[in-house]
Amino acid sequence: MEPELIAGIEPRGAPGRRTSVWLVGTAFALFGLVFGVWQVALPDLQRTLDLSGGALGRALTAGFLASFPVALLGGRLSDRWGERRLIAVGAMLMALAFGGLMVVRSYGALLLLLFIFFGASGAYDVGITAAALANEHAGGQGRLAYYHAAFSAASGAGALLGGGLVALGVPYLYLYGGLAVALGVLTVPALRLGAGPAAASTPTAASSETAASAPALGLGVWRLPGLAALAGIAALAYLTEGALEDWMAIYLRGPLGLSPAVGAVGLGVIHGSLLLGRLATGRLSHRLDRRRLMTGGGLLTVLGMGLALATAWPPLVLAGLAVTGVALAGLAPTAFTLGGNRAPAHMGEVSAALTTVGYLGFLIGPVVIGGLSDSIGLRAALSTLILAGALIITLSALVREPRAPAAGR
């Protein structure tokens, strides 16, 4: 048994439950498409229901909070049912929610549908992440970063496609209908197809039974060596990413007084550098020490944000954002990979723990920046992201990469 694992938790079963690479990649890309289109169509939904900004914000927050308990439950269900079933259930429920959004007319109904949508998305996220971790554990190093790159690329494509269609006069409700159909179609291969060809040599039936019979870790998942530090790194990375996506265009056009075009380019630089950074992480992760990779990501976050906030000259600001995006790109995938290595028979619970804490980063980051900006100004508020980078460096020092088992064992 690897020394990094808790006694009694053995790496049994995970390879046998490995979902095919193409199915996991498709599921990640579809998830990105869903959120890209969702964000673009949200203003139209707000106008249709005649909601104030505060009412919409409360509804979104309430729905988002529903994803936390569902994600934690989804981790146990993933280990018991298998990742593919959890992906299928999450996709079907999201499809149901989008179908409901096409006909929703009341605030109460909207709240119910958002509970379903965000709860299902939390379960789906746990399922695809657990499947990706199982693939990585079976020998596909770097795949999780590629999957995250697929999410980023599809999210950007979804935003451009959805925004373009709405601009051409296509009713936004049709976008919801298209997403419902796509999610429904995904459930067919998710339920029917088994592991890919690379997994053919593994004892799938026996492994699945072993994984299903393994006792749940519950809160004991946090006793896994270094998992709390890895969760903190993921949360800080997501916090920084979410804050940049929500506030950087406002910063560029507000305090810096730059043009709307520069604001749009700034967001494009952030998304583009995240995509390129994740592709690079996938290619380099098997060559580099992953703890050093996370330390370097934290250091580059400090330097990139420092450069972006130290000047008002657009080329340097954009260069700083590019460095920050590349730095952030590999942090969460690397943290998830190292977390999954600590308990391969409990990929679902590990995925749920890391996903839940990561969601907290996404949830509180924009709120914290907004609150601080009211009292100390937006530039000073965004400087807290430099502190986030420093904390990532500190937490990376607490993580050790598991040693590979000796030959013949």
N, C-alpha and C positions, 0 to 999 in steps of 0.2 A: 504494500500500500504506500502511496506517496506520502511523504512526511507532512505535506501541507494540509492533508485532509484530517478531519476529526475522526477519532477512533470510532469504528463501527459504520462509517459511511464510505462505502467502496465504490469505485468507478465502474459499476456493472450496469449493463442495460442500455446506456446511452447510444452506442454505435448502432445497435439493432433497431432503434427507433428513428434512425436518421431519415429525414424527408429529402426527396430528390432536390438537387441544386436548383434546377430550373423552376420548380414549384415555389421554393422559398424566395428566389429572386423575383418571380412574378408577384408573389404576395407582398413583398416589400415595395415594389414599384407601384402596385395598385394602391397600397396604403398612402404612398406619397401623392399619387394622383388624387385620391379622395380629399386629402387636406389642402392641396393646392386649389382644387375647385371649390371646396367648402369656404375657404377664406375669401375667394373672389366673389362668390355669390352671397356672402353674408350681408352686405349692405342692401341688396335687393330684398332679402328676407325681412330685414329690419323695416324697410319702407312698406312692404306689403302688410305687415302686422302693425304698422304705425307705433313702433316701440321707441322710447327714449334711449339714449345711450346708457343711462343707469339701469333701466329695466333689462336691456339686452345683456349688459355686463353681469347683472345678478343671475340671469338665466344661464349664461355660459359658465359662470363660476360654479353654480349649483350642479350643472350637468357634468362639468369636469371633475368635481369632487366625487361623483359617483364612480369614476374610473378607478379610484384607489382601492376600495374593498373588492371590487370585481377583479382587479388585477391580482390581488393577493390570493383570492379564491382560484383564479385561473391558473396560478402556479401549481397548486395541488392537483387541479383537474388535468393539467397538461401531463404531469408525471403519471397520473392514473389512466387517463384516456389515450394519451399520445398527442403530440403537437398538432397533427393534421386535423383531428376532430375539433380541437379548440379553435383552430384557424377557421374551420368550416362554420362552427357555431357563431363565432364573432362576425364573420362575413355575412351570414344570413341575417343576424340581428341588425347590423348596420344597413343592409339592404332594406329591411323592414322600416327602419327609422327614416331613410331617405324617401321611401314610398309615402310615409306619413307626412313628411315635410311638404310634399307636393299638394296636400289638401288641408294642411293645418290652418286654422282660422282664429284660434284663441290662445291666450298666454298660458293657460293651464295645460292645454294640449302640447304646446311648445315645450314646456318644462318636462313633461313626460317623455316626449320624443328625444330631448337632449339627454335625459337620463339613460335612455336606451342606447343612443348613439355613442356617447362617451364611455358608458360602461362596456358596450360591445367592443369599442375600439381599444379599451384597456386590455380586455381578454385576448383580442386578436394580436395586439402588440406583444403580449407575453408569449403567445403561441409561436409567432414567427421568430421571435428572438430565441426562444428555447430550441426551435428547429435549427436555427443558424448556429447556435452554440454546439448542438450535437454534431453538425457537419464539421465544425472546426475541430472538435475533439476527435473526430474520426480521421483527421489528417488534412483537412482543407484549410490550412493556416491562411489568414488574411481574408477569408470569405466574408466575415461579418462586416469588415470595412467596405467591401464591394457592395454588400447588400444595403448598407447605409448610403452608399453613393447612388445606388439605384433609387432609393427613397428620395434623396435630394434632387436628382435629375427629374424624376417624375413629378415631384412637387412643383418645381419651377415650370415644367411643361404644362402641368394642369392649370396653374395660375395663368400662364400665357394663353392657353387654349380656351379656358373658360372665360377669361376677360375678353378675348377676341370675339368669341361667339356672342356674348352679351352685347358687346359694342356693335355687332352686326344686326342686332335686333332679335336674336334667339331668346325666348323666354328662359329665365334662369331655372324655372321648374323642370325644363327639359334636361338640364345638367344633372339635377337630382335623379331624374328617371334613368339617365345613362349610367350613373354610378350604381344605382340599385341593380340594374341589369348586369353590369360588370362584376359586382360582388356576388350576385347570385350564380353567375357562370363559374366563378372561382370555386364554389363549394363542390362542384362535381369532381374535379381532379383531387381536391383536398380530401375528399372522403374515399375515393376509389383507388387512387394510385399509391403504391407502396414506395419503399425506398428505392433510390436510383441504382444504376448498375454498379457504382463503386461500392455500394453496401451489400452486394450480393453474397459476399463471402462471410458475412456476419450472421450469427444464429439469431435471426430476428424474432422468432416466436418465443424462444426461451428467454432472450434478453428482455422482451416486452413484458413477459410474466414476472421476471425478477424486478424490473423497474416498477411495475404496478403494485407488487407486494412489499416494496421497500417502505418502511415507516416514514410518515411525513415528518419533516424537520420542525415545522412551525416556527416559533421564535428562535429555535436553536440554529436556524440558518445563519443568524448573526454571530454565532460562535466560530464560523469558518474563518480561518486565519486571513486577515487582511480584507475581509469582505466589506466591513464598515468603511474602511479607507477608500476602497474602490467605489462604493456607493457615493461617498462624498465627492470623489473626483467626477463621476458621471453627473451628479447634481450640479456641481459648479460649472461644468462644461455646458450643460443644458441651460443653466441660469444665464450664463454669458451669451450664449447663442440666441436665446429668446429675447433678452434685453436689447441686443443689437438689432434684431429683426424688427422689434416694435418701436425702438426709439432713435435709431441712427438717422433715418430719413428726417425725422423731426429735428434732430440736432443739427444736421447739415443745413436745413432750410431755415431754422429758427435762430439759435445763438450765432451760427456762423454766417447767416444771411446769404447762403449760396442759392443757386437757381434750382427749380424743380428738376431739371435734367440731371444735375449733379446728385440730387437726392435719390433719383431713380438709379443712376449709375452706382451709387454707394450700395444700395440693396443688391444690385446685380453682382457687384464685386464680392459681397458677403456670401451670397449663394454659390457663385462660381468657385470661389476659393474653398468653400466647404466641400463641394463636389470633387475638385482636383485633389484636395488634401486627403479625402477618403480613398480615392483611387490610388494615391501614392502610398497610403498606409497599408492597403491591401497588398501592394507589391513588395513593400519593404518589411512588413511585420515579421516575416520568417527569417530575416537577416539581422534584425536589430533586437537588442535587449528591450523588452516591452516596458520595463520600469523606466529605463532611460528615455524611451520614446515619450512616456507620459511626463517625465520631468522636463524634457525639451519642449513639449507642448505647453506646459505651464510657463516656462521661461519666455517662449515666443509670444504667448498671450500678454505677458507683462510688457515686453518690448513693443509689440504691435499696437496695443491700446495706448501705451505711453506716446508713441509716435502720432497716432490718430488724434489724440487729445492735446498734443503740445503745440499744434500749428493750425492755422486757418487756410493754408495754401492747399487747394484741392488735390494736386498730385501726391503730396505727402500724406494727406489724410486718407486718400484711397489706398496708398501703399500700406499704411498701417492697418487698415481694415483687411487688406489681402493677407498680410502676415498673420493677423489674428484668426481669420477664417481657416487658413491652413493649419494653424496651431490647434484650434479647437476640433478640427475634423476627426482626428484619430483618437481623441481622448475617450469618448464614450464607448466606441467599438472595442478598444483595447481593454478598458475596464471590464466590460461584459465578458470578453474572452477569458481574461484572467479569473474572473469570478466563476465562470462555468467550469474551469479546470479544477476548482476546489471541491466540487461534488458532482461528478458527471452523471450519477444516477438520479440526481435531483435538479436537472437543468431547469425544470419549470419553476420550482420554488426560488432558485437563485435568480432566474430571469425576472420573476415577479418582484423580488426584493429590490433588485437594481432598477427595474422599470419604475416602481412606485416612488423611490427616492428621487430618481431622475425627473419624474413628473413634477415632484415638489419644486425642483429647480425651475422648470418651465413656468410653474404657476406663480411662484413668488418673485422671480426675477423682474419682470416688467412692472409689477406692483411696487416693489422696493425702489426701483429707479424712479418711477413716477412720484412716489411719496417724497423721496429725497429731493427731487428736482424742485418741488414747491418751496422747500426751505433753504436749500444751498445752491440751487441752480443746476441745470441739466449737465453741464460739463463736469462739475464736481461730482454729481451723482453717478455719471458714467465712469468716473475714475475709480469707483469701487470695484469695477471689473478688473482693474490692475491688481487689487487685493485678492480677487478670486483666483487670478493666475498664480499669485504667491502661495495661496493656500493649496493649490494643486501641486506645486513643487513640494510643499511640506508633506502632504498626504502620500505622494509618490514614494517618499523615503520610507514609509511604513509598509510598503508592499514588497513581497518577495515572489518571484516567479517560481512555480512548482518545478522541482527537478524531475526529469524524465526517469521512468523506472528502469532499473538495470536490465540488460539483455537477458532473455531467458526467463524472466519473471512473469 
